Amino acid sequence: MNQPDITTLENQAIQAALNNNWGQAISLNQKIIELLPKNPSALNRLGIAYLKTAQTTLAQKTFKQVLKINQTNPIATKNLYNLKHQFQPLADKTIPKSRSQTISFIEEPGISKIVPLIKTTSPQIIANLEIGQNVTLKSSARKIKIFTENTHEYLGQLPDNLSLSLSKFIKLGYKYQVYIKSINPQSPQVFLQEIKRSKRLKDVPSFPVSNHKKEINISFQEPVVHPLEIFDPLASED
């Protein structure tokens, strides 16, 4: 099988995972591994699919295979750590049933911004979020807190200076869309995007305007940061 066929299988495996079709994800990644037995990305995807289907023994075995190929692979290492410390995947209540849209995480001057969370919840809850997952913000006493969209679990807060300014904007009628950008428990991040502006302040952006657009992360469609392991709880990110 030639390289384009492998690429097609990888794209299909990733799309199956994005759609939470874990049975299909397992099958597709197994096909890739039959062709490329030492492909760590496919093995990591397979291990995560096993985790999602509660096949923890197979998941552990698969992640150990990755470490035989690369002893320092952070994805396999962190997932094995989670398994050892019983950081099991939470119920799908915190994960959207389908999320196939592309999110590029590009900071648009004045309109969107990548922001680190402070005072975060437990590592287990952060680790079981997904990159690109919709979350919500709530403004209270000059603090803006982030919660899961469906179950309203607390995730963390925006930094104080940003909380203060956005709280004022929200009171004036601004609205925002919020996505999970990083699921590293040591440095979780959200992507904030202004979606509505006060008519009275139509020329006032939510965030300080820089001189040019800055690409923070590449679209899910590109191979460099393609979500080959985006479902790993502690994958290192930019």
C-alpha positions as CSV (number, residue, x, y, z in Angstrom):
1,M,0.0,0.0,0.0
2,N,1.5,3.4,-1.0
3,Q,1.8,6.5,1.1
4,P,-1.4,8.2,-0.1
5,D,-3.4,5.1,1.1
6,I,-1.8,5.3,4.5
7,T,-2.7,9.0,4.6
8,T,-6.2,8.2,3.7
9,L,-6.5,5.6,6.5
10,E,-5.0,8.1,9.0
11,N,-7.5,10.8,8.0
12,Q,-10.4,8.3,8.3
13,A,-9.1,7.2,11.7
14,I,-8.9,10.7,13.0
15,Q,-12.4,11.6,11.7
16,A,-13.8,8.5,13.4
17,A,-12.3,9.7,16.7
18,L,-13.6,13.2,16.2
19,N,-17.0,11.7,15.7
20,N,-16.6,9.5,18.8
21,N,-16.9,6.4,16.6
22,W,-14.3,4.5,18.7
23,G,-15.1,1.0,17.2
24,Q,-14.3,2.3,13.7
25,A,-11.2,4.2,15.1
26,I,-9.9,0.9,16.5
27,S,-10.4,-0.9,13.2
28,L,-8.8,1.8,11.1
29,N,-5.8,2.2,13.4
30,Q,-5.3,-1.5,13.5
31,K,-5.1,-1.5,9.7
32,I,-2.5,1.2,9.7
33,I,-0.4,-0.8,12.3
34,E,-0.6,-3.9,10.1
35,L,1.1,-1.9,7.4
36,L,3.4,0.2,9.7
37,P,3.9,-1.8,13.0
38,K,6.1,0.9,14.5
39,N,3.9,3.9,13.8
40,P,3.7,5.6,17.2
41,S,0.9,8.0,16.2
42,A,-1.4,5.1,15.1
43,L,-0.5,3.1,18.2
44,N,-1.3,6.1,20.4
45,R,-4.6,6.7,18.6
46,L,-5.4,3.0,19.1
47,G,-4.5,3.1,22.8
48,I,-6.8,6.1,23.3
49,A,-9.6,4.4,21.4
50,Y,-9.2,1.4,23.7
51,L,-9.4,3.8,26.7
52,K,-12.6,5.3,25.3
53,T,-14.2,1.9,25.1
54,A,-13.0,0.9,28.6
55,Q,-10.5,-1.7,27.3
56,T,-7.9,-0.6,29.7
57,T,-5.7,-3.7,29.5
58,L,-5.4,-3.4,25.7
59,A,-4.8,0.3,26.1
60,Q,-1.9,-0.3,28.6
61,K,-0.4,-2.9,26.3
62,T,-0.6,-0.6,23.3
63,F,1.0,2.4,25.1
64,K,3.8,0.1,26.2
65,Q,4.4,-0.8,22.6
66,V,4.9,2.9,21.9
67,L,7.5,3.1,24.6
68,K,9.4,0.2,23.0
69,I,9.7,2.4,19.9
70,N,10.3,5.7,21.7
71,Q,11.1,5.5,25.5
72,T,10.3,9.2,25.9
73,N,7.1,9.5,24.0
74,P,5.0,11.9,26.1
75,I,1.6,10.6,25.0
76,A,2.2,7.0,25.9
77,T,4.0,8.0,29.1
78,K,1.3,10.3,30.3
79,N,-1.5,7.9,29.5
80,L,0.3,5.0,31.3
81,Y,0.7,7.3,34.3
82,N,-3.0,8.1,34.2
83,L,-3.8,4.4,34.1
84,K,-1.5,3.6,37.0
85,H,-3.1,6.4,39.0
86,Q,-6.6,5.5,37.9
87,F,-7.2,8.7,35.9
88,Q,-9.8,6.9,33.9
89,P,-11.8,8.7,31.2
90,L,-14.9,10.4,32.6
91,A,-18.3,9.6,31.3
92,D,-19.1,11.1,27.9
93,K,-21.2,13.8,29.7
94,T,-18.3,16.2,29.4
95,I,-17.5,15.4,25.7
96,P,-19.6,16.5,22.7
97,K,-21.1,13.6,20.8
98,S,-19.9,15.0,17.5
99,R,-17.4,17.6,16.7
100,S,-16.2,17.5,13.1
101,Q,-15.6,21.2,12.5
102,T,-12.1,22.6,11.9
103,I,-10.8,25.0,14.5
104,S,-7.6,26.8,13.5
105,F,-6.9,28.7,16.8
106,I,-5.6,31.8,14.9
107,E,-5.6,35.0,17.0
108,E,-7.5,37.6,15.0
109,P,-6.5,41.1,16.2
110,G,-9.0,42.5,18.6
111,I,-11.4,39.6,18.1
112,S,-9.9,36.5,19.5
113,K,-7.3,35.4,22.0
114,I,-5.7,32.3,23.5
115,V,-5.8,32.6,27.3
116,P,-4.3,30.4,30.0
117,L,-6.6,29.4,32.8
118,I,-5.8,30.0,36.5
119,K,-7.2,28.3,39.6
120,T,-8.0,25.2,37.6
121,T,-10.0,22.2,38.6
122,S,-8.5,18.7,39.2
123,P,-6.1,17.3,36.6
124,Q,-8.4,14.4,35.9
125,I,-11.2,16.7,34.7
126,I,-8.9,18.8,32.6
127,A,-7.3,15.6,31.1
128,N,-10.7,14.4,30.0
129,L,-11.6,17.4,28.0
130,E,-11.0,17.6,24.2
131,I,-9.2,20.1,22.1
132,G,-11.8,22.2,20.3
133,Q,-14.6,21.4,22.8
134,N,-17.1,24.2,23.4
135,V,-17.2,25.5,27.0
136,T,-19.0,28.4,28.6
137,L,-18.0,31.4,30.6
138,K,-19.8,33.0,33.5
139,S,-19.1,36.5,35.0
140,S,-19.4,36.9,38.7
141,A,-17.9,39.5,41.0
142,R,-15.4,40.7,38.4
143,K,-14.2,37.1,37.9
144,I,-14.9,35.1,34.8
145,K,-15.1,31.4,35.3
146,I,-15.1,28.6,32.7
147,F,-17.5,25.7,32.8
148,T,-18.3,22.6,30.6
149,E,-21.2,23.4,28.4
150,N,-23.5,20.5,29.2
151,T,-22.7,19.5,32.8
152,H,-21.6,22.9,34.0
153,E,-18.4,21.5,35.7
154,Y,-16.0,24.2,36.9
155,L,-12.7,24.2,34.9
156,G,-10.9,27.4,35.9
157,Q,-10.8,31.2,35.7
158,L,-9.5,33.8,33.3
159,P,-6.6,35.9,34.6
160,D,-7.7,38.7,36.8
161,N,-6.9,41.6,34.4
162,L,-8.7,40.0,31.5
163,S,-11.6,39.0,33.7
164,L,-12.1,42.6,34.8
165,S,-12.1,44.0,31.3
166,L,-14.3,41.2,29.8
167,S,-16.7,41.5,32.7
168,K,-17.3,45.1,31.7
169,F,-17.7,44.2,28.0
170,I,-20.2,41.5,28.9
171,K,-22.3,43.9,30.9
172,L,-22.3,46.2,27.8
173,G,-23.7,43.4,25.6
174,Y,-20.6,41.7,24.2
175,K,-20.8,37.9,23.7
176,Y,-18.1,35.3,23.3
177,Q,-17.5,31.8,22.0
178,V,-15.1,29.7,24.0
179,Y,-13.2,26.6,23.0
180,I,-10.6,24.4,24.8
181,K,-7.2,25.0,23.3
182,S,-4.9,23.0,25.6
183,I,-5.7,20.1,27.8
184,N,-2.3,20.0,29.6
185,P,-3.3,20.0,33.3
186,Q,-0.2,22.1,34.1
187,S,-1.2,24.8,31.6
188,P,-4.7,24.5,30.3
189,Q,-5.8,27.2,27.8
190,V,-9.0,28.4,26.1
191,F,-9.6,30.2,22.8
192,L,-11.8,33.2,23.3
193,Q,-13.7,34.6,20.3
194,E,-15.8,37.7,20.2
195,I,-19.1,37.0,18.4
196,K,-21.2,40.0,19.3
197,R,-20.2,43.6,20.1
198,S,-22.2,46.4,21.7
199,K,-23.7,48.8,19.2
200,R,-22.6,51.7,21.3
201,L,-19.0,50.4,21.2
202,K,-18.8,49.0,17.7
203,D,-15.3,50.3,17.3
204,V,-13.9,49.0,20.6
205,P,-12.4,45.5,20.3
206,S,-12.4,43.0,23.2
207,F,-8.7,42.4,23.1
208,P,-5.6,44.6,22.5
209,V,-5.0,44.9,18.8
210,S,-1.6,43.7,17.5
211,N,-0.1,44.7,14.1
212,H,-0.6,41.4,12.5
213,K,-2.3,38.1,12.8
214,K,-0.4,35.5,14.7
215,E,-1.1,31.8,14.0
216,I,-0.9,30.0,17.3
217,N,-1.9,26.6,16.1
218,I,-2.5,24.9,12.8
219,S,-5.9,23.7,11.6
220,F,-6.8,20.1,12.3
221,Q,-6.4,19.5,8.6
222,E,-2.6,20.0,8.6
223,P,-0.1,17.2,9.3
224,V,2.3,19.1,11.6
225,V,-0.1,19.4,14.5
226,H,-2.7,17.1,13.0
227,P,-4.8,15.6,15.8
228,L,-3.0,12.3,15.5
229,E,-3.0,12.2,19.3
230,I,-5.4,15.1,20.1
231,F,-7.3,12.9,22.4
232,D,-4.3,12.3,24.6
233,P,-4.9,14.0,28.0
234,L,-1.4,15.4,28.4
235,A,0.1,15.8,25.0
236,S,2.5,18.7,24.9
237,E,1.3,21.6,22.9
238,D,2.6,25.0,21.7
